[in-house]
Amino acid sequence: MKKSKAAVILAVILAAFVGLAYYASIILSSTGIGEDMSIPLGLDLSGGVSITYQVVDENPSAEDMSDTIYKLQKRVDSYSTEASVYQVGDDRITVEIPGVQDANQILEDLGNPGSLEFQMPDGTVFMTGDMVADAQAATQTDTYGNKEYVVALKLTDEGAKIFGEVTSENIGKNLPIVYDGETISYPRVQTAITGGEAQITGMADFEEAETLATQIRIGSLSLQLSELESSV
């Protein structure tokens, strides 16, 4: 009788233990604890780059800060999909890129804000990236009814004036677009462009157009930045 009673008690304890373990497994699963393959690692765990910039310009506007953050984010996205750029206070910007291998090279790359130039056929610079208000990839239909991929440019007032004069004098010639010393596009002037808007054609697909548009758009930062501190 005592053995039977002891067996029943033991069975109840075991059942309770199994139930508790099952409940715990549900809690662990629902909270994501233990699912280590999908949890993004921060800089402390995965390594990476953290750099804080001080804006050199006095009293930067909210628009300039926002635009600079956007452009920096576009640049660091190529290093990691988990990279982040955010504002600290009124005049500082922090960049964090977890999980990268060549951290020192990235610091060097980010220290160069990028230089975008529009050049004459002989290499003379006639316009810089700060005269481009926007650049977007787009699709349109050509005269034969075929889809073509283009980059649509919008210029500032100053840029529109200069671009109009240069294109009027260089119809049929190529005007290189150069980013950090590398020619990223070599468009031919088909007609004078005086309205402040232009299109670059000849892209093989939308991805190529988007890449060129991004390079033009972020080629020149709105603000001058000075490195305040960094860690790798």
Helices and strands as residue ranges (DSSP letters): H 2-31, H 43-46, E 48-55, H 62-76, E 84-88, E 92-98, H 103-111, E 116-119, E 125-128, G 129-131, E 132-141, E 147-155, H 157-169, E 177-179, E 182-185, E 197-203, H 206-217, E 225-231
